[in-house]
């Protein structure tokens, strides 16, 4: 099978699985005639699709694809084969499912680390009441009024877009349209439409905070998902002919890469001092925040990120009662029950149940990769590599492991 046919068969496989699992195809900007062809086929059987994924993996071995493309496609075919087998009724353990999708093996987090994060928050937010109460009060003061939400999103997007254009470069004609929505299991979502256009939906039900909003906009737009889609569309697909990059599939390694990179977008673009930067950006809208304190609080709460993955393990691996999972989230994430139940809703969704790992392990891995850079390589240059290249988690781990051998001891 020649390279073009192999890549086309990969796209067809993803589109066929998307018919069995609505939402699996996050975006497809390739040949729309191919999509129409798949849509008009009889409904496929998942076992046949699993077999097709295995066949394509064997075809990869003798192909003329360059190593990076071969490894990308192989990792994604492993993920699609796992998804198809699950749809066919094969029982797969949760940890194994996550490993097949994202090339990581997960384990419970460190409760001592959670306690240390609580201690930091306790120092930052002194006063009467429980720590959960004090954090809730701080966040209530930090909340963006609903009538100001859209304006705040646009102000932050404009400022981040200017920085992204200067730091990384943006293709001419790219555009993001924002929509405020309700009744969704997520806080924000990027719908890449192709043609350098995205719709970013912001879920108003969750009550967005001034200290969280720049992270969300950076994650979904600049320099996160929208920027990645646009640059890969122009570079990998347009200039280099990597047509496999024109389809983005949920529950594949590219998700872990994309979410880890997007979650570190504000770090890469603004860096330390983003709290004061946000305070300045929102001041003209009549919004007031304690930027430096908000930044320190967010830094402390980042030590609790793995709690969400613990909750997923409890729910799907340990078969814990939903009430116990909610209680665990409330205790360690210091969130109210309503917010914890929203998180469990996301964790329980058949399509998204494994997805929390992309945020937890994605940030860990991409952050390690960004930090393990050679002398003279800037953070922006390193981030740009993740934006532009067809990387998978195993490739990053290998480079981080190699870098540890030559990095100065205090850097490693």
C-alpha positions in Angstrom: 0.0 0.0 0.0 1.5 3.3 -1.0 1.8 6.2 1.5 -1.1 8.2 0.1 -3.4 5.2 0.2 -2.3 4.3 3.7 -3.0 7.8 5.0 -6.3 7.9 3.2 -7.3 4.6 4.9 -6.4 6.0 8.2 -8.7 9.0 7.6 -11.5 6.6 6.5 -11.0 4.5 9.6 -11.3 7.6 11.8 -14.4 8.8 10.0 -16.1 5.4 10.2 -15.4 5.2 13.9 -16.9 8.7 14.3 -20.2 7.4 12.9 -20.3 4.8 15.7 -19.1 7.3 18.4 -20.5 10.8 17.7 -18.0 13.5 18.8 -15.0 11.3 18.2 -14.0 13.3 15.1 -13.2 16.6 16.6 -12.3 18.1 13.2 -11.8 17.0 9.7 -10.5 19.5 7.2 -9.4 17.0 4.5 -11.3 15.8 1.4 -15.0 16.5 2.2 -15.9 14.1 -0.6 -14.3 11.3 1.4 -16.5 12.3 4.4 -19.6 12.2 2.3 -18.6 8.8 1.0 -18.2 7.5 4.5 -21.5 9.1 5.6 -23.3 7.3 2.9 -21.9 3.9 3.6 -23.8 1.2 5.6 -23.1 1.5 9.3 -19.8 -0.2 10.0 -19.2 -3.0 12.5 -16.7 -2.0 15.2 -14.9 -5.4 15.1 -14.2 -4.9 11.4 -12.8 -1.5 12.2 -10.6 -2.9 14.9 -9.2 -5.5 12.4 -8.6 -2.7 9.9 -6.6 -0.7 12.4 -4.4 -3.8 13.0 -4.0 -4.3 9.3 -2.9 -0.7 8.7 -0.4 -1.0 11.6 1.2 -3.9 9.8 1.3 -1.9 6.5 3.2 0.9 8.3 6.2 -1.4 8.9 7.2 -1.5 5.3 6.0 1.9 4.2 8.1 4.8 2.9 6.9 7.2 5.6 9.5 9.2 7.5 10.0 8.1 11.1 7.9 10.9 12.7 4.9 10.2 10.5 5.2 6.4 11.0 5.3 6.8 14.7 2.4 9.2 14.7 0.2 7.0 12.7 1.1 3.8 14.6 0.3 5.5 17.9 -3.1 6.7 16.6 -4.0 3.3 15.1 -3.3 1.7 18.5 -5.8 4.2 20.0 -8.4 3.6 17.3 -8.1 -0.1 17.6 -8.7 0.1 21.3 -11.7 2.3 20.8 -13.2 0.0 18.2 -12.7 -3.1 20.4 -14.5 -1.3 23.2 -17.4 -0.5 20.8 -17.5 -4.2 19.8 -18.1 -5.1 23.5 -14.5 -6.2 24.5 -13.9 -5.4 28.2 -10.7 -3.4 28.6 -9.4 -2.2 31.9 -9.5 1.5 32.5 -5.8 1.9 33.0 -5.1 -0.1 29.8 -7.7 1.9 27.9 -6.0 5.2 28.9 -2.6 3.7 28.0 -3.8 2.7 24.5 -5.3 6.1 23.9 -2.6 8.4 25.2 0.7 6.4 25.6 0.7 6.9 29.4 0.1 4.6 32.3 -1.7 6.4 35.1 -1.6 5.8 38.8 -3.2 7.6 41.9 -1.7 10.9 42.9 0.3 11.8 46.0 -2.0 12.8 48.9 1.0 14.3 50.7 1.4 16.6 47.7 -2.3 17.6 48.0 -1.8 18.4 51.7 1.3 20.5 50.8 -0.9 22.5 48.3 -3.5 23.0 51.0 -0.9 24.3 53.3 0.2 26.8 50.7 -3.3 28.0 50.2 -3.9 28.2 53.9 -0.9 30.7 54.1 -2.1 32.7 51.1 -5.8 32.9 52.3 -5.7 33.4 56.1 -8.8 34.1 58.2 -11.8 32.4 59.8 -13.6 29.4 58.4 -12.4 26.3 56.6 -9.9 26.5 53.8 -12.6 25.4 51.4 -14.8 28.3 52.6 -12.0 30.9 52.3 -11.0 29.7 48.8 -14.7 29.9 47.8 -15.0 33.4 49.1 -11.8 34.5 47.3 -13.1 33.0 44.1 -16.5 34.6 44.5 -14.8 38.0 44.6 -12.8 37.0 41.5 -15.8 35.9 39.5 -16.6 37.7 36.2 -20.2 38.9 36.1 -22.1 37.1 33.4 -22.9 40.4 31.6 -19.2 41.1 31.5 -18.0 37.6 30.4 -18.1 38.1 26.7 -16.3 41.4 26.9 -13.6 40.0 29.1 -13.1 37.1 26.8 -12.7 39.4 23.8 -10.3 41.7 25.7 -8.1 38.8 26.7 -8.2 37.2 23.3 -7.1 40.4 21.6 -4.2 40.9 24.0 -3.1 37.2 23.7 -3.5 37.3 19.9 -1.1 40.2 19.6 1.5 38.4 21.7 1.0 35.1 19.8 1.4 36.9 16.5 4.6 38.5 17.7 6.1 35.4 19.5 5.0 32.5 17.2 3.4 34.0 14.1 -0.2 33.6 13.0 -1.3 32.8 9.4 -3.0 35.7 7.6 -6.8 35.5 7.8 -7.1 33.4 10.9 -10.1 34.2 13.1 -11.8 33.0 16.2 -15.5 33.5 16.9 -16.6 33.2 20.6 -20.0 32.0 21.7 -21.4 31.9 25.3 -23.2 28.6 25.8 -24.9 26.6 28.6 -25.5 23.0 29.7 -22.2 21.5 28.6 -19.8 19.1 30.5 -16.8 21.2 29.8 -15.8 24.8 30.6 -14.7 25.7 27.0 -14.4 24.0 23.7 -12.6 24.8 20.4 -14.4 23.8 17.2 -11.9 24.1 14.4 -13.8 24.6 11.1 -10.9 24.6 8.7 -9.9 27.6 6.6 -8.0 29.0 9.7 -11.4 29.6 11.5 -12.5 28.4 14.9 -15.6 28.8 17.0 -14.7 28.8 20.7 -17.7 28.0 23.0 -17.5 29.2 26.6 -19.8 27.5 29.1 -21.4 30.2 31.2 -22.8 27.7 33.8 -19.5 27.3 35.5 -19.0 30.9 36.7 -15.6 32.0 35.2 -13.1 33.8 37.3 -10.7 36.6 36.3 -7.8 34.5 37.3 -9.0 31.5 35.3 -10.2 33.3 32.1 -6.8 34.1 30.6 -5.8 30.4 31.0 -9.0 29.4 29.2 -8.6 31.8 26.3 -5.0 31.0 25.9 -5.9 27.3 26.0 -8.6 27.4 23.4 -7.3 30.1 21.1 -3.9 31.9 21.5 -1.5 30.1 21.6 -3.5 26.9 22.2 -5.9 24.9 20.1 -6.8 27.5 17.4 -3.1 28.5 16.9 -2.0 24.8 16.7 -4.7 23.9 14.2 -3.9 26.9 12.0 -0.2 26.4 12.0 -0.4 22.7 11.4 -3.0 23.3 8.6 -0.6 25.7 6.9 2.7 23.9 7.7 2.2 20.2 8.1 -0.7 19.7 5.8 -0.3 22.6 3.3 3.5 22.7 2.9 4.7 19.2 3.9 1.7 17.2 2.7 1.1 15.3 6.0 -2.6 14.7 5.2 -3.1 12.6 8.4 -2.9 15.9 10.3 -6.2 17.1 8.7 -8.2 14.8 11.0 -8.2 15.3 14.8 -9.7 12.4 16.8 -10.7 12.4 20.4 -9.0 9.7 22.6 -5.8 9.6 20.7 -2.2 10.7 21.6 -2.6 14.0 19.7 -5.2 14.9 22.4 -2.7 14.6 25.2 -0.1 16.6 23.2 -2.7 19.3 22.4 -4.2 19.6 25.8 -0.8 19.7 27.6 0.5 22.3 25.2 -2.7 24.4 25.4 -2.8 24.3 29.2 0.8 25.7 29.2 -0.1 28.4 26.7 -0.3 31.3 29.2 3.0 30.1 30.7 4.7 30.1 27.2 3.2 33.4 26.1 3.0 35.6 29.2 4.9 33.7 31.8 5.5 34.8 35.4 3.5 37.9 36.2 0.4 36.9 34.2 -1.7 37.9 37.2 -0.6 41.5 37.0 -0.9 41.3 33.2 -4.5 40.1 33.5 -5.3 42.8 36.0 -4.1 45.5 33.6 -5.9 43.9 30.7 -9.3 43.8 32.4 -9.1 47.1 34.2 -10.6 49.1 31.3 -13.7 46.9 31.6 -14.3 48.0 35.1 -13.2 44.6 36.5 -10.9 44.6 39.6 -8.8 41.7 40.8 -5.7 41.1 43.0 -3.5 39.9 40.1 -0.4 38.9 42.0 -2.3 37.1 44.8 -4.5 35.4 42.2 -1.4 34.1 40.4 0.0 32.7 43.7 -3.3 31.0 44.5 -3.6 29.5 41.0 0.0 28.2 41.3 -0.8 26.5 44.6 -4.0 24.9 43.3 -2.1 23.5 40.3 -0.6 21.1 42.8 -4.1 19.6 43.0 -4.5 18.8 39.3 -4.1 15.1 39.7 -7.1 14.9 42.0 -9.3 14.8 38.9 -7.4 11.8 37.6 -7.7 10.1 40.9 -11.5 10.6 40.7 -11.5 9.0 37.2 -9.6 6.0 38.6 -12.0 5.7 41.5 -15.0 5.8 39.2 -13.9 3.5 36.4 -11.1 1.4 37.8 -12.1 1.0 41.5 -15.8 1.1 40.8 -16.4 3.5 43.6 -19.8 4.9 44.3 -20.4 8.3 42.7 -21.2 9.9 46.0 -17.7 8.9 47.2 -16.1 10.3 44.1 -17.9 13.6 44.7 -16.8 13.7 48.3 -13.2 13.0 47.3 -13.3 15.9 44.8 -14.8 18.2 47.4 -12.2 17.3 50.0 -9.0 17.6 47.9 -10.0 20.1 45.2 -11.8 22.3 47.7 -14.7 22.7 45.4 -18.4 22.9 46.3 -20.6 19.8 45.7 -22.2 21.4 42.6 -18.9 21.8 40.9 -17.8 18.3 41.9 -20.9 16.8 40.4 -20.2 18.7 37.1 -16.8 17.2 37.1 -18.2 13.7 37.6 -20.6 14.3 34.8 -17.6 14.9 32.5 -15.8 11.8 33.9 -18.9 9.6 33.4 -19.5 10.6 29.8 -18.8 7.6 27.6 -16.7 9.6 25.1 -14.9 11.7 27.7 -14.3 9.3 30.6 -10.6 8.9 29.8 -10.0 12.4 28.7 -9.0 14.0 32.1 -5.7 12.3 31.7 -4.8 14.5 28.8 -4.8 17.6 31.1 -3.0 16.0 34.0 -0.4 13.9 32.2 -0.3 16.2 29.2 0.8 19.2 31.3 3.4 17.1 33.1 4.9 15.8 29.9 4.9 18.9 27.9 6.2 21.0 30.8 9.1 18.5 31.2 9.8 18.8 27.5 9.8 22.6 27.6 12.1 22.6 30.6 14.5 20.0 29.1 15.8 22.3 26.4 19.3 22.8 25.2 21.3 25.9 26.3 20.4 28.8 24.0 17.0 27.4 23.0 14.2 29.7 24.2 11.0 28.7 25.7 9.2 30.2 22.7 11.2 28.1 20.3 10.6 24.9 22.2 6.9 25.6 22.4 6.8 26.3 18.7 8.2 22.8 18.1 5.2 21.3 19.9 2.9 23.6 17.9 4.3 22.6 14.6 5.6 19.1 14.6 3.7 15.7 14.5 4.9 14.6 18.0 3.5 11.9 20.2 4.0 11.4 24.0 6.6 8.6 23.6 8.8 10.9 21.5 8.7 13.6 24.1 9.6 11.2 26.9 12.5 9.9 24.9 13.9 13.4 24.4 13.3 14.4 28.1 15.2 11.2 29.2 18.1 12.1 26.8 18.2 15.7 28.0 18.4 14.7 31.7 21.9 13.2 30.9 23.3 16.5 29.8 21.3 19.1 31.7 23.0 20.7 34.7 22.0 18.9 37.9 19.9 21.8 39.3 18.0 21.9 36.0 17.2 18.3 35.7 
